Amino acid sequence: MNQALKWKLIAGFILVFVAGGISGAFLGGLYARHLFFGFAEAHRQMAANLTDEQRQKLQQIEERHRRWHHGRFPHELPAESPSATP
């Protein structure tokens, strides 16, 4: 095996590794986004069936969750209060 072929193989393996990492990061981000928005949608649907006291407790949990994540995710969506109607 000559030297040029060896370097081409090494460059090819590195290129495939980097492309796989980028693809994995992209697909992982899409999956995480899907989970996040599914969680928020579940809270909106749930709020329609809760009593006022339960709705208030759910809002407190969401606020605590936002405070806990404050600073970790700077591009957070604005807070939305659960509505009483579906």
PDB file as gemmi writes it, atoms N, CA and C in Angstrom:
CRYST1    1.000    1.000    1.000  90.00  90.00  90.00 P 1                      
ATOM      1  N   MET A   1       0.861  -1.175   0.000  1.00  0.00           N  
ATOM      2  CA  MET A   1       0.000   0.000   0.000  1.00  0.00           C  
ATOM      3  C   MET A   1       0.904   1.234   0.000  1.00  0.00           C  
ATOM      4  N   ASN A   2       0.696   2.110  -0.965  1.00  0.00           N  
ATOM      5  CA  ASN A   2       1.564   3.284  -1.011  1.00  0.00           C  
ATOM      6  C   ASN A   2       1.079   4.363  -0.045  1.00  0.00           C  
ATOM      7  N   GLN A   3       1.909   5.347   0.153  1.00  0.00           N  
ATOM      8  CA  GLN A   3       1.666   6.398   1.147  1.00  0.00           C  
ATOM      9  C   GLN A   3       0.423   7.230   0.803  1.00  0.00           C  
ATOM     10  N   ALA A   4       0.224   7.569  -0.460  1.00  0.00           N  
ATOM     11  CA  ALA A   4      -0.916   8.399  -0.856  1.00  0.00           C  
ATOM     12  C   ALA A   4      -2.237   7.686  -0.578  1.00  0.00           C  
ATOM     13  N   LEU A   5      -2.299   6.392  -0.869  1.00  0.00           N  
ATOM     14  CA  LEU A   5      -3.512   5.624  -0.629  1.00  0.00           C  
ATOM     15  C   LEU A   5      -3.816   5.528   0.860  1.00  0.00           C  
ATOM     16  N   LYS A   6      -2.766   5.383   1.655  1.00  0.00           N  
ATOM     17  CA  LYS A   6      -2.935   5.298   3.109  1.00  0.00           C  
ATOM     18  C   LYS A   6      -3.549   6.602   3.652  1.00  0.00           C  
ATOM     19  N   TRP A   7      -3.076   7.759   3.192  1.00  0.00           N  
ATOM     20  CA  TRP A   7      -3.598   9.036   3.660  1.00  0.00           C  
ATOM     21  C   TRP A   7      -5.028   9.267   3.174  1.00  0.00           C  
ATOM     22  N   LYS A   8      -5.331   8.809   1.975  1.00  0.00           N  
ATOM     23  CA  LYS A   8      -6.706   8.929   1.472  1.00  0.00           C  
ATOM     24  C   LYS A   8      -7.661   8.086   2.302  1.00  0.00           C  
ATOM     25  N   LEU A   9      -7.237   6.892   2.687  1.00  0.00           N  
ATOM     26  CA  LEU A   9      -8.081   6.046   3.540  1.00  0.00           C  
ATOM     27  C   LEU A   9      -8.303   6.671   4.906  1.00  0.00           C  
ATOM     28  N   ILE A  10      -7.252   7.226   5.482  1.00  0.00           N  
ATOM     29  CA  ILE A  10      -7.373   7.877   6.790  1.00  0.00           C  
ATOM     30  C   ILE A  10      -8.320   9.072   6.692  1.00  0.00           C  
ATOM     31  N   ALA A  11      -8.154   9.887   5.654  1.00  0.00           N  
ATOM     32  CA  ALA A  11      -9.034  11.049   5.470  1.00  0.00           C  
ATOM     33  C   ALA A  11     -10.483  10.604   5.255  1.00  0.00           C  
ATOM     34  N   GLY A  12     -10.686   9.524   4.514  1.00  0.00           N  
ATOM     35  CA  GLY A  12     -12.037   9.004   4.291  1.00  0.00           C  
ATOM     36  C   GLY A  12     -12.688   8.539   5.585  1.00  0.00           C  
ATOM     37  N   PHE A  13     -11.940   7.827   6.429  1.00  0.00           N  
ATOM     38  CA  PHE A  13     -12.480   7.380   7.712  1.00  0.00           C  
ATOM     39  C   PHE A  13     -12.823   8.561   8.617  1.00  0.00           C  
ATOM     40  N   ILE A  14     -11.963   9.568   8.624  1.00  0.00           N  
ATOM     41  CA  ILE A  14     -12.236  10.752   9.443  1.00  0.00           C  
ATOM     42  C   ILE A  14     -13.481  11.471   8.935  1.00  0.00           C  
ATOM     43  N   LEU A  15     -13.595  11.598   7.618  1.00  0.00           N  
ATOM     44  CA  LEU A  15     -14.762  12.253   7.033  1.00  0.00           C  
ATOM     45  C   LEU A  15     -16.053  11.516   7.378  1.00  0.00           C  
ATOM     46  N   VAL A  16     -16.040  10.203   7.296  1.00  0.00           N  
ATOM     47  CA  VAL A  16     -17.222   9.408   7.639  1.00  0.00           C  
ATOM     48  C   VAL A  16     -17.552   9.552   9.125  1.00  0.00           C  
ATOM     49  N   PHE A  17     -16.545   9.582   9.980  1.00  0.00           N  
ATOM     50  CA  PHE A  17     -16.755   9.740  11.420  1.00  0.00           C  
ATOM     51  C   PHE A  17     -17.392  11.100  11.727  1.00  0.00           C  
ATOM     52  N   VAL A  18     -16.865  12.162  11.117  1.00  0.00           N  
ATOM     53  CA  VAL A  18     -17.396  13.506  11.357  1.00  0.00           C  
ATOM     54  C   VAL A  18     -18.830  13.619  10.822  1.00  0.00           C  
ATOM     55  N   ALA A  19     -19.080  13.065   9.635  1.00  0.00           N  
ATOM     56  CA  ALA A  19     -20.431  13.115   9.067  1.00  0.00           C  
ATOM     57  C   ALA A  19     -21.418  12.365   9.966  1.00  0.00           C  
ATOM     58  N   GLY A  20     -21.003  11.244  10.526  1.00  0.00           N  
ATOM     59  CA  GLY A  20     -21.869  10.504  11.440  1.00  0.00           C  
ATOM     60  C   GLY A  20     -22.162  11.285  12.707  1.00  0.00           C  
ATOM     61  N   GLY A  21     -21.152  11.978  13.224  1.00  0.00           N  
ATOM     62  CA  GLY A  21     -21.356  12.799  14.422  1.00  0.00           C  
ATOM     63  C   GLY A  21     -22.319  13.942  14.179  1.00  0.00           C  
ATOM     64  N   ILE A  22     -22.174  14.598  13.036  1.00  0.00           N  
ATOM     65  CA  ILE A  22     -23.072  15.707  12.701  1.00  0.00           C  
ATOM     66  C   ILE A  22     -24.495  15.195  12.501  1.00  0.00           C  
ATOM     67  N   SER A  23     -24.629  14.079  11.806  1.00  0.00           N  
ATOM     68  CA  SER A  23     -25.967  13.496  11.598  1.00  0.00           C  
ATOM     69  C   SER A  23     -26.601  13.102  12.922  1.00  0.00           C  
ATOM     70  N   GLY A  24     -25.821  12.497  13.800  1.00  0.00           N  
ATOM     71  CA  GLY A  24     -26.340  12.093  15.101  1.00  0.00           C  
ATOM     72  C   GLY A  24     -26.770  13.281  15.942  1.00  0.00           C  
ATOM     73  N   ALA A  25     -25.991  14.351  15.909  1.00  0.00           N  
ATOM     74  CA  ALA A  25     -26.356  15.554  16.667  1.00  0.00           C  
ATOM     75  C   ALA A  25     -27.641  16.168  16.124  1.00  0.00           C  
ATOM     76  N   PHE A  26     -27.767  16.212  14.803  1.00  0.00           N  
ATOM     77  CA  PHE A  26     -28.964  16.778  14.190  1.00  0.00           C  
ATOM     78  C   PHE A  26     -30.206  15.957  14.539  1.00  0.00           C  
ATOM     79  N   LEU A  27     -30.123  14.644  14.369  1.00  0.00           N  
ATOM     80  CA  LEU A  27     -31.275  13.791  14.668  1.00  0.00           C  
ATOM     81  C   LEU A  27     -31.589  13.771  16.162  1.00  0.00           C  
ATOM     82  N   GLY A  28     -30.569  13.816  16.993  1.00  0.00           N  
ATOM     83  CA  GLY A  28     -30.791  13.882  18.433  1.00  0.00           C  
ATOM     84  C   GLY A  28     -31.491  15.161  18.837  1.00  0.00           C  
ATOM     85  N   GLY A  29     -31.108  16.276  18.210  1.00  0.00           N  
ATOM     86  CA  GLY A  29     -31.771  17.553  18.476  1.00  0.00           C  
ATOM     87  C   GLY A  29     -33.234  17.539  18.056  1.00  0.00           C  
ATOM     88  N   LEU A  30     -33.510  16.939  16.895  1.00  0.00           N  
ATOM     89  CA  LEU A  30     -34.902  16.832  16.454  1.00  0.00           C  
ATOM     90  C   LEU A  30     -35.726  15.997  17.427  1.00  0.00           C  
ATOM     91  N   TYR A  31     -35.153  14.905  17.902  1.00  0.00           N  
ATOM     92  CA  TYR A  31     -35.862  14.030  18.828  1.00  0.00           C  
ATOM     93  C   TYR A  31     -36.111  14.742  20.161  1.00  0.00           C  
ATOM     94  N   ALA A  32     -35.098  15.455  20.656  1.00  0.00           N  
ATOM     95  CA  ALA A  32     -35.257  16.184  21.918  1.00  0.00           C  
ATOM     96  C   ALA A  32     -36.316  17.279  21.778  1.00  0.00           C  
ATOM     97  N   ARG A  33     -36.327  17.957  20.643  1.00  0.00           N  
ATOM     98  CA  ARG A  33     -37.325  18.989  20.417  1.00  0.00           C  
ATOM     99  C   ARG A  33     -38.736  18.399  20.387  1.00  0.00           C  
ATOM    100  N   HIS A  34     -38.861  17.234  19.744  1.00  0.00           N  
ATOM    101  CA  HIS A  34     -40.144  16.545  19.691  1.00  0.00           C  
ATOM    102  C   HIS A  34     -40.615  16.196  21.104  1.00  0.00           C  
ATOM    103  N   LEU A  35     -39.710  15.693  21.941  1.00  0.00           N  
ATOM    104  CA  LEU A  35     -40.086  15.351  23.311  1.00  0.00           C  
ATOM    105  C   LEU A  35     -40.485  16.585  24.106  1.00  0.00           C  
ATOM    106  N   PHE A  36     -39.743  17.685  23.924  1.00  0.00           N  
ATOM    107  CA  PHE A  36     -40.039  18.901  24.675  1.00  0.00           C  
ATOM    108  C   PHE A  36     -41.417  19.440  24.319  1.00  0.00           C  
ATOM    109  N   PHE A  37     -41.705  19.547  23.019  1.00  0.00           N  
ATOM    110  CA  PHE A  37     -42.998  20.094  22.614  1.00  0.00           C  
ATOM    111  C   PHE A  37     -44.136  19.134  22.941  1.00  0.00           C  
ATOM    112  N   GLY A  38     -43.888  17.825  22.929  1.00  0.00           N  
ATOM    113  CA  GLY A  38     -44.907  16.860  23.335  1.00  0.00           C  
ATOM    114  C   GLY A  38     -45.250  17.017  24.807  1.00  0.00           C  
ATOM    115  N   PHE A  39     -44.206  17.308  25.657  1.00  0.00           N  
ATOM    116  CA  PHE A  39     -44.423  17.540  27.093  1.00  0.00           C  
ATOM    117  C   PHE A  39     -45.285  18.777  27.323  1.00  0.00           C  
ATOM    118  N   ALA A  40     -45.007  19.861  26.580  1.00  0.00           N  
ATOM    119  CA  ALA A  40     -45.761  21.105  26.746  1.00  0.00           C  
ATOM    120  C   ALA A  40     -47.205  20.920  26.274  1.00  0.00           C  
ATOM    121  N   GLU A  41     -47.380  20.205  25.175  1.00  0.00           N  
ATOM    122  CA  GLU A  41     -48.733  19.953  24.658  1.00  0.00           C  
ATOM    123  C   GLU A  41     -49.532  19.106  25.648  1.00  0.00           C  
ATOM    124  N   ALA A  42     -48.901  18.143  26.277  1.00  0.00           N  
ATOM    125  CA  ALA A  42     -49.583  17.305  27.267  1.00  0.00           C  
ATOM    126  C   ALA A  42     -50.079  18.155  28.435  1.00  0.00           C  
ATOM    127  N   HIS A  43     -49.277  19.139  28.857  1.00  0.00           N  
ATOM    128  CA  HIS A  43     -49.697  20.016  29.949  1.00  0.00           C  
ATOM    129  C   HIS A  43     -50.887  20.873  29.536  1.00  0.00           C  
ATOM    130  N   ARG A  44     -50.892  21.355  28.297  1.00  0.00           N  
ATOM    131  CA  ARG A  44     -52.027  22.162  27.829  1.00  0.00           C  
ATOM    132  C   ARG A  44     -53.310  21.330  27.781  1.00  0.00           C  
ATOM    133  N   GLN A  45     -53.196  20.102  27.293  1.00  0.00           N  
ATOM    134  CA  GLN A  45     -54.378  19.241  27.226  1.00  0.00           C  
ATOM    135  C   GLN A  45     -54.858  18.861  28.618  1.00  0.00           C  
ATOM    136  N   MET A  46     -53.916  18.625  29.513  1.00  0.00           N  
ATOM    137  CA  MET A  46     -54.260  18.221  30.872  1.00  0.00           C  
ATOM    138  C   MET A  46     -54.953  19.362  31.625  1.00  0.00           C  
ATOM    139  N   ALA A  47     -54.507  20.586  31.377  1.00  0.00           N  
ATOM    140  CA  ALA A  47     -55.036  21.735  32.116  1.00  0.00           C  
ATOM    141  C   ALA A  47     -56.535  21.908  31.901  1.00  0.00           C  
ATOM    142  N   ALA A  48     -57.036  21.484  30.763  1.00  0.00           N  
ATOM    143  CA  ALA A  48     -58.469  21.629  30.487  1.00  0.00           C  
ATOM    144  C   ALA A  48     -59.318  20.766  31.411  1.00  0.00           C  
ATOM    145  N   ASN A  49     -58.757  19.692  31.934  1.00  0.00           N  
ATOM    146  CA  ASN A  49     -59.517  18.764  32.775  1.00  0.00           C  
ATOM    147  C   ASN A  49     -59.233  18.915  34.270  1.00  0.00           C  
ATOM    148  N   LEU A  50     -58.421  19.893  34.644  1.00  0.00           N  
ATOM    149  CA  LEU A  50     -58.042  20.045  36.046  1.00  0.00           C  
ATOM    150  C   LEU A  50     -58.931  21.060  36.747  1.00  0.00           C  
ATOM    151  N   THR A  51     -58.999  20.919  38.064  1.00  0.00           N  
ATOM    152  CA  THR A  51     -59.688  21.926  38.866  1.00  0.00           C  
ATOM    153  C   THR A  51     -58.772  23.140  38.974  1.00  0.00           C  
ATOM    154  N   ASP A  52     -59.302  24.241  39.502  1.00  0.00           N  
ATOM    155  CA  ASP A  52     -58.490  25.461  39.643  1.00  0.00           C  
ATOM    156  C   ASP A  52     -57.273  25.216  40.532  1.00  0.00           C  
ATOM    157  N   GLU A  53     -57.468  24.468  41.618  1.00  0.00           N  
ATOM    158  CA  GLU A  53     -56.364  24.176  42.535  1.00  0.00           C  
ATOM    159  C   GLU A  53     -55.285  23.326  41.839  1.00  0.00           C  
ATOM    160  N   GLN A  54     -55.719  22.325  41.085  1.00  0.00           N  
ATOM    161  CA  GLN A  54     -54.771  21.472  40.370  1.00  0.00           C  
ATOM    162  C   GLN A  54     -54.049  22.255  39.273  1.00  0.00           C  
ATOM    163  N   ARG A  55     -54.780  23.142  38.606  1.00  0.00           N  
ATOM    164  CA  ARG A  55     -54.180  23.963  37.557  1.00  0.00           C  
ATOM    165  C   ARG A  55     -53.119  24.884  38.144  1.00  0.00           C  
ATOM    166  N   GLN A  56     -53.393  25.426  39.329  1.00  0.00           N  
ATOM    167  CA  GLN A  56     -52.432  26.290  40.005  1.00  0.00           C  
ATOM    168  C   GLN A  56     -51.180  25.499  40.390  1.00  0.00           C  
ATOM    169  N   LYS A  57     -51.369  24.274  40.878  1.00  0.00           N  
ATOM    170  CA  LYS A  57     -50.231  23.435  41.249  1.00  0.00           C  
ATOM    171  C   LYS A  57     -49.394  23.083  40.009  1.00  0.00           C  
ATOM    172  N   LEU A  58     -50.053  22.788  38.893  1.00  0.00           N  
ATOM    173  CA  LEU A  58     -49.335  22.498  37.652  1.00  0.00           C  
ATOM    174  C   LEU A  58     -48.513  23.707  37.211  1.00  0.00           C  
ATOM    175  N   GLN A  59     -49.089  24.894  37.347  1.00  0.00           N  
ATOM    176  CA  GLN A  59     -48.366  26.109  36.986  1.00  0.00           C  
ATOM    177  C   GLN A  59     -47.154  26.309  37.891  1.00  0.00           C  
ATOM    178  N   GLN A  60     -47.285  26.009  39.186  1.00  0.00           N  
ATOM    179  CA  GLN A  60     -46.156  26.117  40.103  1.00  0.00           C  
ATOM    180  C   GLN A  60     -45.049  25.136  39.723  1.00  0.00           C  
ATOM    181  N   ILE A  61     -45.420  23.929  39.333  1.00  0.00           N  
ATOM    182  CA  ILE A  61     -44.435  22.938  38.915  1.00  0.00           C  
ATOM    183  C   ILE A  61     -43.699  23.419  37.668  1.00  0.00           C  
ATOM    184  N   GLU A  62     -44.446  23.979  36.706  1.00  0.00           N  
ATOM    185  CA  GLU A  62     -43.823  24.491  35.484  1.00  0.00           C  
ATOM    186  C   GLU A  62     -42.879  25.649  35.789  1.00  0.00           C  
ATOM    187  N   GLU A  63     -43.268  26.545  36.689  1.00  0.00           N  
ATOM    188  CA  GLU A  63     -42.402  27.668  37.061  1.00  0.00           C  
ATOM    189  C   GLU A  63     -41.133  27.171  37.740  1.00  0.00           C  
ATOM    190  N   ARG A  64     -41.258  26.179  38.619  1.00  0.00           N  
ATOM    191  CA  ARG A  64     -40.089  25.602  39.286  1.00  0.00           C  
ATOM    192  C   ARG A  64     -39.164  24.956  38.256  1.00  0.00           C  
ATOM    193  N   HIS A  65     -39.766  24.288  37.289  1.00  0.00           N  
ATOM    194  CA  HIS A  65     -38.988  23.644  36.228  1.00  0.00           C  
ATOM    195  C   HIS A  65     -38.241  24.701  35.408  1.00  0.00           C  
ATOM    196  N   ARG A  66     -38.889  25.811  35.097  1.00  0.00           N  
ATOM    197  CA  ARG A  66     -38.239  26.895  34.335  1.00  0.00           C  
ATOM    198  C   ARG A  66     -37.092  27.500  35.124  1.00  0.00           C  
ATOM    199  N   ARG A  67     -37.311  27.715  36.439  1.00  0.00           N  
ATOM    200  CA  ARG A  67     -36.231  28.270  37.267  1.00  0.00           C  
ATOM    201  C   ARG A  67     -35.045  27.325  37.318  1.00  0.00           C  
ATOM    202  N   TRP A  68     -35.322  26.023  37.382  1.00  0.00           N  
ATOM    203  CA  TRP A  68     -34.253  25.031  37.455  1.00  0.00           C  
ATOM    204  C   TRP A  68     -33.432  25.031  36.177  1.00  0.00           C  
ATOM    205  N   HIS A  69     -34.097  25.229  35.043  1.00  0.00           N  
ATOM    206  CA  HIS A  69     -33.404  25.231  33.759  1.00  0.00           C  
ATOM    207  C   HIS A  69     -32.884  26.606  33.363  1.00  0.00           C  
ATOM    208  N   HIS A  70     -33.186  27.627  34.156  1.00  0.00           N  
ATOM    209  CA  HIS A  70     -32.758  28.985  33.812  1.00  0.00           C  
ATOM    210  C   HIS A  70     -31.233  29.025  33.723  1.00  0.00           C  
ATOM    211  N   GLY A  71     -30.750  29.543  32.630  1.00  0.00           N  
ATOM    212  CA  GLY A  71     -29.309  29.620  32.446  1.00  0.00           C  
ATOM    213  C   GLY A  71     -28.738  28.446  31.669  1.00  0.00           C  
ATOM    214  N   ARG A  72     -29.384  27.306  31.736  1.00  0.00           N  
ATOM    215  CA  ARG A  72     -28.897  26.149  30.984  1.00  0.00           C  
ATOM    216  C   ARG A  72     -29.320  26.221  29.528  1.00  0.00           C  
ATOM    217  N   PHE A  73     -30.531  26.714  29.297  1.00  0.00           N  
ATOM    218  CA  PHE A  73     -31.079  26.812  27.948  1.00  0.00           C  
ATOM    219  C   PHE A  73     -31.472  28.266  27.706  1.00  0.00           C  
ATOM    220  N   PRO A  74     -30.572  29.086  27.199  1.00  0.00           N  
ATOM    221  CA  PRO A  74     -30.864  30.514  27.077  1.00  0.00           C  
ATOM    222  C   PRO A  74     -31.943  30.848  26.055  1.00  0.00           C  
ATOM    223  N   HIS A  75     -32.230  29.960  25.092  1.00  0.00           N  
ATOM    224  CA  HIS A  75     -33.234  30.246  24.063  1.00  0.00           C  
ATOM    225  C   HIS A  75     -34.553  29.581  24.406  1.00  0.00           C  
ATOM    226  N   GLU A  76     -34.967  29.713  25.652  1.00  0.00           N  
ATOM    227  CA  GLU A  76     -36.204  29.085  26.108  1.00  0.00           C  
ATOM    228  C   GLU A  76     -37.417  29.812  25.550  1.00  0.00           C  
ATOM    229  N   LEU A  77     -38.478  29.087  25.310  1.00  0.00           N  
ATOM    230  CA  LEU A  77     -39.725  29.681  24.833  1.00  0.00           C  
ATOM    231  C   LEU A  77     -40.376  30.467  25.957  1.00  0.00           C  
ATOM    232  N   PRO A  78     -41.128  31.503  25.659  1.00  0.00           N  
ATOM    233  CA  PRO A  78     -41.807  32.263  26.706  1.00  0.00           C  
ATOM    234  C   PRO A  78     -42.834  31.397  27.429  1.00  0.00           C  
ATOM    235  N   ALA A  79     -43.010  31.687  28.692  1.00  0.00           N  
ATOM    236  CA  ALA A  79     -43.936  30.905  29.514  1.00  0.00           C  
ATOM    237  C   ALA A  79     -45.362  31.123  29.056  1.00  0.00           C  
ATOM    238  N   GLU A  80     -46.110  30.043  29.013  1.00  0.00           N  
ATOM    239  CA  GLU A  80     -47.512  30.095  28.611  1.00  0.00           C  
ATOM    240  C   GLU A  80     -48.341  29.531  29.741  1.00  0.00           C  
ATOM    241  N   SER A  81     -49.318  30.278  30.204  1.00  0.00           N  
ATOM    242  CA  SER A  81     -50.163  29.752  31.269  1.00  0.00           C  
ATOM    243  C   SER A  81     -51.191  28.809  30.678  1.00  0.00           C  
ATOM    244  N   PRO A  82     -51.476  27.698  31.369  1.00  0.00           N  
ATOM    245  CA  PRO A  82     -52.463  26.750  30.842  1.00  0.00           C  
ATOM    246  C   PRO A  82     -53.843  27.387  30.794  1.00  0.00           C  
ATOM    247  N   SER A  83     -54.554  27.159  29.712  1.00  0.00           N  
ATOM    248  CA  SER A  83     -55.878  27.748  29.569  1.00  0.00           C  
ATOM    249  C   SER A  83     -56.936  26.837  30.193  1.00  0.00           C  
ATOM    250  N   ALA A  84     -58.041  27.426  30.531  1.00  0.00           N  
ATOM    251  CA  ALA A  84     -59.120  26.673  31.171  1.00  0.00           C  
ATOM    252  C   ALA A  84     -59.973  25.933  30.144  1.00  0.00           C  
ATOM    253  N   THR A  85     -59.909  26.353  28.885  1.00  0.00           N  
ATOM    254  CA  THR A  85     -60.705  25.694  27.849  1.00  0.00           C  
ATOM    255  C   THR A  85     -59.795  24.963  26.879  1.00  0.00           C  
ATOM    256  N   PRO A  86     -60.257  23.864  26.317  1.00  0.00           N  
ATOM    257  CA  PRO A  86     -59.407  23.101  25.385  1.00  0.00           C  
ATOM    258  C   PRO A  86     -59.222  23.791  24.062  1.00  0.00           C  
TER     259      PRO A  86                                                      
END                                                                             
